[in-house]
Amino acid sequence: MARQSISLTKPNDEWLKNQVDKKEYSSKSELVNDLIRQARKQQIQIDWINAKLEAAENSGFTNDRKEQILNRSKSLLNG
């Protein structure tokens, strides 16, 4: 696993320590990795929505019903 050195603001460092102290995570590294995984998952959702919006703008219309778009968005959120 790659090792990194990062600088954190005091409030962020305290929040990370608090999460570890509450036994939510075993280490700050585990928590940071989880936050990155969550951000990556969100980016996939954002990219999908942007692609749909771009396709809709280029075609003028989408054939998907709002329920289909909503269900697809929810399925991406739930992984």
Distance bins in CASP14 RR format, pairs under 12 A and 6 or more apart:
PFRMAT RR
TARGET T0000
AUTHOR 0000-0000-0000
RMODE 2
METHOD distances of the structure
MODEL  1
1 29 0 0 0 0 1 0 0 0 0 0 0
1 30 0 0 0 0 0 1 0 0 0 0 0
1 33 0 0 0 0 1 0 0 0 0 0 0
2 29 0 0 0 0 0 1 0 0 0 0 0
2 33 0 0 0 0 0 1 0 0 0 0 0
3 29 0 0 0 0 1 0 0 0 0 0 0
4 28 0 0 0 0 0 1 0 0 0 0 0
4 29 0 0 0 0 1 0 0 0 0 0 0
4 32 0 0 0 0 1 0 0 0 0 0 0
4 33 0 0 0 0 0 1 0 0 0 0 0
4 36 0 0 0 0 0 1 0 0 0 0 0
5 29 0 0 0 0 0 1 0 0 0 0 0
6 12 0 0 0 0 1 0 0 0 0 0 0
6 13 0 0 0 0 0 1 0 0 0 0 0
6 16 0 0 0 0 0 1 0 0 0 0 0
6 28 0 0 0 0 1 0 0 0 0 0 0
6 29 0 0 0 0 0 1 0 0 0 0 0
6 32 1 0 0 1 0 0 0 0 0 0 0
6 35 0 0 0 0 0 1 0 0 0 0 0
6 36 0 0 0 0 0 1 0 0 0 0 0
7 13 0 0 0 0 1 0 0 0 0 0 0
8 14 0 0 0 0 1 0 0 0 0 0 0
8 15 0 0 0 0 1 0 0 0 0 0 0
8 16 1 0 0 1 0 0 0 0 0 0 0
8 17 0 0 0 0 1 0 0 0 0 0 0
8 28 0 0 0 0 1 0 0 0 0 0 0
8 31 0 0 0 0 0 1 0 0 0 0 0
8 32 0 0 0 0 1 0 0 0 0 0 0
8 35 0 0 0 0 0 1 0 0 0 0 0
9 15 0 0 0 0 1 0 0 0 0 0 0
9 16 0 0 0 0 0 1 0 0 0 0 0
10 16 0 0 0 0 0 1 0 0 0 0 0
10 17 0 0 0 0 0 1 0 0 0 0 0
11 17 0 0 0 0 0 1 0 0 0 0 0
11 18 0 0 0 0 0 1 0 0 0 0 0
12 18 0 0 0 0 0 1 0 0 0 0 0
12 19 0 0 0 0 0 1 0 0 0 0 0
12 28 0 0 0 0 0 1 0 0 0 0 0
12 31 0 0 0 0 0 1 0 0 0 0 0
12 32 0 0 0 0 0 1 0 0 0 0 0
12 35 0 0 0 0 0 1 0 0 0 0 0
13 19 0 0 0 0 0 1 0 0 0 0 0
13 20 0 0 0 0 0 1 0 0 0 0 0
13 28 0 0 0 0 1 0 0 0 0 0 0
13 31 0 0 0 0 0 1 0 0 0 0 0
13 32 0 0 0 0 0 1 0 0 0 0 0
14 20 0 0 0 0 0 1 0 0 0 0 0
14 21 0 0 0 0 0 1 0 0 0 0 0
14 28 0 0 0 0 0 1 0 0 0 0 0
15 21 0 0 0 0 0 1 0 0 0 0 0
15 22 0 0 0 0 0 1 0 0 0 0 0
15 24 0 0 0 0 0 1 0 0 0 0 0
15 25 0 0 0 0 0 1 0 0 0 0 0
15 28 0 0 0 0 0 1 0 0 0 0 0
15 31 0 0 0 0 1 0 0 0 0 0 0
15 32 0 0 0 0 0 1 0 0 0 0 0
15 35 0 0 0 0 0 1 0 0 0 0 0
16 22 0 0 0 0 0 1 0 0 0 0 0
16 24 0 0 0 0 0 1 0 0 0 0 0
16 25 0 0 0 0 1 0 0 0 0 0 0
16 27 0 0 0 0 1 0 0 0 0 0 0
16 28 1 0 1 0 0 0 0 0 0 0 0
16 29 0 0 0 0 1 0 0 0 0 0 0
16 30 0 0 0 0 0 1 0 0 0 0 0
16 31 1 0 1 0 0 0 0 0 0 0 0
16 32 1 0 0 1 0 0 0 0 0 0 0
16 33 0 0 0 0 0 1 0 0 0 0 0
16 34 0 0 0 0 0 1 0 0 0 0 0
16 35 0 0 0 0 1 0 0 0 0 0 0
17 24 0 0 0 0 0 1 0 0 0 0 0
17 25 0 0 0 0 0 1 0 0 0 0 0
17 27 0 0 0 0 0 1 0 0 0 0 0
17 28 1 0 0 1 0 0 0 0 0 0 0
17 31 0 0 0 0 1 0 0 0 0 0 0
18 24 0 0 0 0 1 0 0 0 0 0 0
18 25 0 0 0 0 0 1 0 0 0 0 0
18 28 0 0 0 0 0 1 0 0 0 0 0
18 31 0 0 0 0 0 1 0 0 0 0 0
19 25 1 0 1 0 0 0 0 0 0 0 0
19 26 0 0 0 0 0 1 0 0 0 0 0
19 27 0 0 0 0 1 0 0 0 0 0 0
19 28 0 0 0 0 1 0 0 0 0 0 0
19 29 0 0 0 0 0 1 0 0 0 0 0
19 30 0 0 0 0 1 0 0 0 0 0 0
19 31 1 0 1 0 0 0 0 0 0 0 0
19 32 0 0 0 0 0 1 0 0 0 0 0
19 34 0 0 0 0 1 0 0 0 0 0 0
19 35 0 0 0 0 1 0 0 0 0 0 0
20 26 1 0 0 1 0 0 0 0 0 0 0
20 27 1 0 0 1 0 0 0 0 0 0 0
20 28 1 0 1 0 0 0 0 0 0 0 0
20 29 0 0 0 0 1 0 0 0 0 0 0
20 30 0 0 0 0 1 0 0 0 0 0 0
20 31 1 0 0 1 0 0 0 0 0 0 0
20 32 0 0 0 0 0 1 0 0 0 0 0
20 34 0 0 0 0 0 1 0 0 0 0 0
21 27 0 0 0 0 0 1 0 0 0 0 0
21 28 0 0 0 0 0 1 0 0 0 0 0
21 31 0 0 0 0 0 1 0 0 0 0 0
22 31 0 0 0 0 0 1 0 0 0 0 0
23 30 0 0 0 0 0 1 0 0 0 0 0
23 31 0 0 0 0 0 1 0 0 0 0 0
24 30 0 0 0 0 1 0 0 0 0 0 0
24 31 1 0 0 1 0 0 0 0 0 0 0
24 34 0 0 0 0 1 0 0 0 0 0 0
24 35 0 0 0 0 0 1 0 0 0 0 0
25 31 1 0 1 0 0 0 0 0 0 0 0
25 32 0 0 0 0 1 0 0 0 0 0 0
25 33 0 0 0 0 1 0 0 0 0 0 0
25 34 1 0 0 1 0 0 0 0 0 0 0
25 35 0 0 0 0 1 0 0 0 0 0 0
26 33 0 0 0 0 0 1 0 0 0 0 0
26 34 0 0 0 0 0 1 0 0 0 0 0
27 33 0 0 0 0 1 0 0 0 0 0 0
27 34 0 0 0 0 0 1 0 0 0 0 0
28 34 0 0 0 0 0 1 0 0 0 0 0
28 35 0 0 0 0 0 1 0 0 0 0 0
29 35 0 0 0 0 0 1 0 0 0 0 0
29 36 0 0 0 0 0 1 0 0 0 0 0
30 36 0 0 0 0 0 1 0 0 0 0 0
30 37 0 0 0 0 0 1 0 0 0 0 0
31 37 0 0 0 0 0 1 0 0 0 0 0
31 38 0 0 0 0 0 1 0 0 0 0 0
32 38 0 0 0 0 0 1 0 0 0 0 0
32 39 0 0 0 0 0 1 0 0 0 0 0
33 39 0 0 0 0 0 1 0 0 0 0 0
33 40 0 0 0 0 0 1 0 0 0 0 0
34 40 0 0 0 0 0 1 0 0 0 0 0
34 41 0 0 0 0 0 1 0 0 0 0 0
35 41 0 0 0 0 0 1 0 0 0 0 0
35 42 0 0 0 0 0 1 0 0 0 0 0
36 42 0 0 0 0 0 1 0 0 0 0 0
36 43 0 0 0 0 0 1 0 0 0 0 0
37 43 0 0 0 0 0 1 0 0 0 0 0
37 44 0 0 0 0 0 1 0 0 0 0 0
37 79 0 0 0 0 0 1 0 0 0 0 0
38 44 0 0 0 0 0 1 0 0 0 0 0
38 45 0 0 0 0 0 1 0 0 0 0 0
38 77 0 0 0 0 0 1 0 0 0 0 0
38 79 0 0 0 0 0 1 0 0 0 0 0
39 45 0 0 0 0 0 1 0 0 0 0 0
39 46 0 0 0 0 0 1 0 0 0 0 0
40 46 0 0 0 0 0 1 0 0 0 0 0
40 47 0 0 0 0 0 1 0 0 0 0 0
40 79 0 0 0 0 0 1 0 0 0 0 0
41 47 0 0 0 0 0 1 0 0 0 0 0
41 48 0 0 0 0 0 1 0 0 0 0 0
41 76 0 0 0 0 1 0 0 0 0 0 0
41 77 0 0 0 0 1 0 0 0 0 0 0
41 78 0 0 0 0 0 1 0 0 0 0 0
41 79 1 0 0 1 0 0 0 0 0 0 0
42 48 0 0 0 0 0 1 0 0 0 0 0
42 49 0 0 0 0 0 1 0 0 0 0 0
42 73 0 0 0 0 0 1 0 0 0 0 0
42 76 0 0 0 0 1 0 0 0 0 0 0
42 77 0 0 0 0 1 0 0 0 0 0 0
42 79 0 0 0 0 0 1 0 0 0 0 0
43 49 0 0 0 0 0 1 0 0 0 0 0
43 50 0 0 0 0 0 1 0 0 0 0 0
43 76 0 0 0 0 0 1 0 0 0 0 0
44 50 0 0 0 0 0 1 0 0 0 0 0
44 51 0 0 0 0 0 1 0 0 0 0 0
44 72 0 0 0 0 0 1 0 0 0 0 0
44 73 0 0 0 0 0 1 0 0 0 0 0
44 75 0 0 0 0 0 1 0 0 0 0 0
44 76 1 0 0 1 0 0 0 0 0 0 0
44 77 0 0 0 0 0 1 0 0 0 0 0
44 79 0 0 0 0 1 0 0 0 0 0 0
45 51 0 0 0 0 0 1 0 0 0 0 0
45 52 0 0 0 0 0 1 0 0 0 0 0
45 72 0 0 0 0 1 0 0 0 0 0 0
45 73 1 0 0 1 0 0 0 0 0 0 0
45 74 0 0 0 0 0 1 0 0 0 0 0
45 75 0 0 0 0 1 0 0 0 0 0 0
45 76 1 0 1 0 0 0 0 0 0 0 0
45 77 1 0 0 1 0 0 0 0 0 0 0
45 78 0 0 0 0 0 1 0 0 0 0 0
45 79 0 0 0 0 1 0 0 0 0 0 0
46 52 0 0 0 0 0 1 0 0 0 0 0
46 53 0 0 0 0 0 1 0 0 0 0 0
46 73 0 0 0 0 0 1 0 0 0 0 0
46 76 0 0 0 0 1 0 0 0 0 0 0
46 77 0 0 0 0 0 1 0 0 0 0 0
47 53 0 0 0 0 0 1 0 0 0 0 0
47 54 0 0 0 0 0 1 0 0 0 0 0
47 76 0 0 0 0 1 0 0 0 0 0 0
48 54 0 0 0 0 0 1 0 0 0 0 0
48 55 0 0 0 0 0 1 0 0 0 0 0
48 64 0 0 0 0 0 1 0 0 0 0 0
48 69 0 0 0 0 1 0 0 0 0 0 0
48 72 1 0 0 1 0 0 0 0 0 0 0
48 73 1 0 0 1 0 0 0 0 0 0 0
48 74 0 0 0 0 0 1 0 0 0 0 0
48 75 0 0 0 0 0 1 0 0 0 0 0
48 76 1 0 0 1 0 0 0 0 0 0 0
48 77 0 0 0 0 0 1 0 0 0 0 0
48 79 0 0 0 0 0 1 0 0 0 0 0
49 55 0 0 0 0 0 1 0 0 0 0 0
49 56 0 0 0 0 0 1 0 0 0 0 0
49 69 0 0 0 0 1 0 0 0 0 0 0
49 70 0 0 0 0 0 1 0 0 0 0 0
49 72 0 0 0 0 1 0 0 0 0 0 0
49 73 1 0 0 1 0 0 0 0 0 0 0
49 76 0 0 0 0 1 0 0 0 0 0 0
49 77 0 0 0 0 0 1 0 0 0 0 0
50 56 0 0 0 0 0 1 0 0 0 0 0
50 57 0 0 0 0 0 1 0 0 0 0 0
51 57 0 0 0 0 0 1 0 0 0 0 0
51 58 0 0 0 0 0 1 0 0 0 0 0
51 62 0 0 0 0 0 1 0 0 0 0 0
51 69 0 0 0 0 0 1 0 0 0 0 0
51 72 0 0 0 0 0 1 0 0 0 0 0
51 76 0 0 0 0 0 1 0 0 0 0 0
52 58 0 0 0 0 0 1 0 0 0 0 0
52 59 0 0 0 0 0 1 0 0 0 0 0
52 61 0 0 0 0 0 1 0 0 0 0 0
52 62 1 0 0 1 0 0 0 0 0 0 0
52 63 0 0 0 0 0 1 0 0 0 0 0
52 64 1 0 0 1 0 0 0 0 0 0 0
52 66 0 0 0 0 0 1 0 0 0 0 0
52 68 0 0 0 0 0 1 0 0 0 0 0
52 69 1 0 0 1 0 0 0 0 0 0 0
52 70 0 0 0 0 0 1 0 0 0 0 0
52 72 0 0 0 0 1 0 0 0 0 0 0
52 73 0 0 0 0 1 0 0 0 0 0 0
52 76 0 0 0 0 0 1 0 0 0 0 0
53 59 0 0 0 0 0 1 0 0 0 0 0
53 60 0 0 0 0 0 1 0 0 0 0 0
53 62 0 0 0 0 1 0 0 0 0 0 0
53 64 0 0 0 0 0 1 0 0 0 0 0
53 69 0 0 0 0 0 1 0 0 0 0 0
54 60 0 0 0 0 0 1 0 0 0 0 0
54 62 0 0 0 0 0 1 0 0 0 0 0
55 61 0 0 0 0 1 0 0 0 0 0 0
55 62 1 0 0 1 0 0 0 0 0 0 0
55 63 0 0 0 0 0 1 0 0 0 0 0
55 64 0 0 0 0 1 0 0 0 0 0 0
55 69 0 0 0 0 0 1 0 0 0 0 0
56 62 1 0 1 0 0 0 0 0 0 0 0
56 63 0 0 0 0 1 0 0 0 0 0 0
56 64 0 0 0 0 1 0 0 0 0 0 0
56 66 0 0 0 0 0 1 0 0 0 0 0
56 69 0 0 0 0 1 0 0 0 0 0 0
62 68 0 0 0 0 1 0 0 0 0 0 0
62 69 1 0 0 1 0 0 0 0 0 0 0
62 72 0 0 0 0 0 1 0 0 0 0 0
63 69 0 0 0 0 0 1 0 0 0 0 0
64 70 0 0 0 0 1 0 0 0 0 0 0
64 71 0 0 0 0 1 0 0 0 0 0 0
64 72 1 0 0 1 0 0 0 0 0 0 0
64 73 0 0 0 0 0 1 0 0 0 0 0
65 71 0 0 0 0 1 0 0 0 0 0 0
65 72 0 0 0 0 0 1 0 0 0 0 0
66 72 0 0 0 0 0 1 0 0 0 0 0
66 73 0 0 0 0 0 1 0 0 0 0 0
67 73 0 0 0 0 0 1 0 0 0 0 0
67 74 0 0 0 0 0 1 0 0 0 0 0
68 74 0 0 0 0 0 1 0 0 0 0 0
68 75 0 0 0 0 0 1 0 0 0 0 0
69 75 0 0 0 0 0 1 0 0 0 0 0
69 76 0 0 0 0 0 1 0 0 0 0 0
70 76 0 0 0 0 0 1 0 0 0 0 0
70 77 0 0 0 0 0 1 0 0 0 0 0
71 77 0 0 0 0 0 1 0 0 0 0 0
71 78 0 0 0 0 0 1 0 0 0 0 0
72 78 0 0 0 0 0 1 0 0 0 0 0
72 79 0 0 0 0 0 1 0 0 0 0 0
73 79 0 0 0 0 0 1 0 0 0 0 0
END
